[in-house]
Amino acid sequence: MKLLDSGIRVFVLAQGTGARWLKEELNSLKVTTPLTDGCVDELVRGADNAAWEAFAASGGEKSYLMHLRQQLARQAALLREWTATDERIAADEIGQAFVRIARKYALPRPWKLSEPVAVESRRLRPSYWKWAPVEVRSAAQV
């Protein structure tokens, strides 16, 4: 079974099916951030590695393609979270790999602004001491 799945893995990656599936997941989550081909390739490679490890750990209960779809959906969810919120990404291995890719390709992130608050300014001396001197002109000079 592993030989067949390893052949399927090579075929799916060579054909670009993983990238197409990732883009479909992003469309279904309504992520509009444009991604470069290199970014998509790295996200697919990360999902592929995680899917292959999960497939090997499960002992072949589910197919490699099912694991790959799940990992691509997780990558799409992480990308949506990264571009839509300012929250921290999960600290697990997959989350940290995603953060590395997102920073490498400078994926945009919204930043929360704090509420403006008025703060009283305490001065040691009145500010009018620094005003420019007033020049007094007589009526004859005007």
Helices and strands as residue ranges (DSSP letters): H 2-15, H 17-28, H 37-58, H 64-84, H 93-104, G 127-130
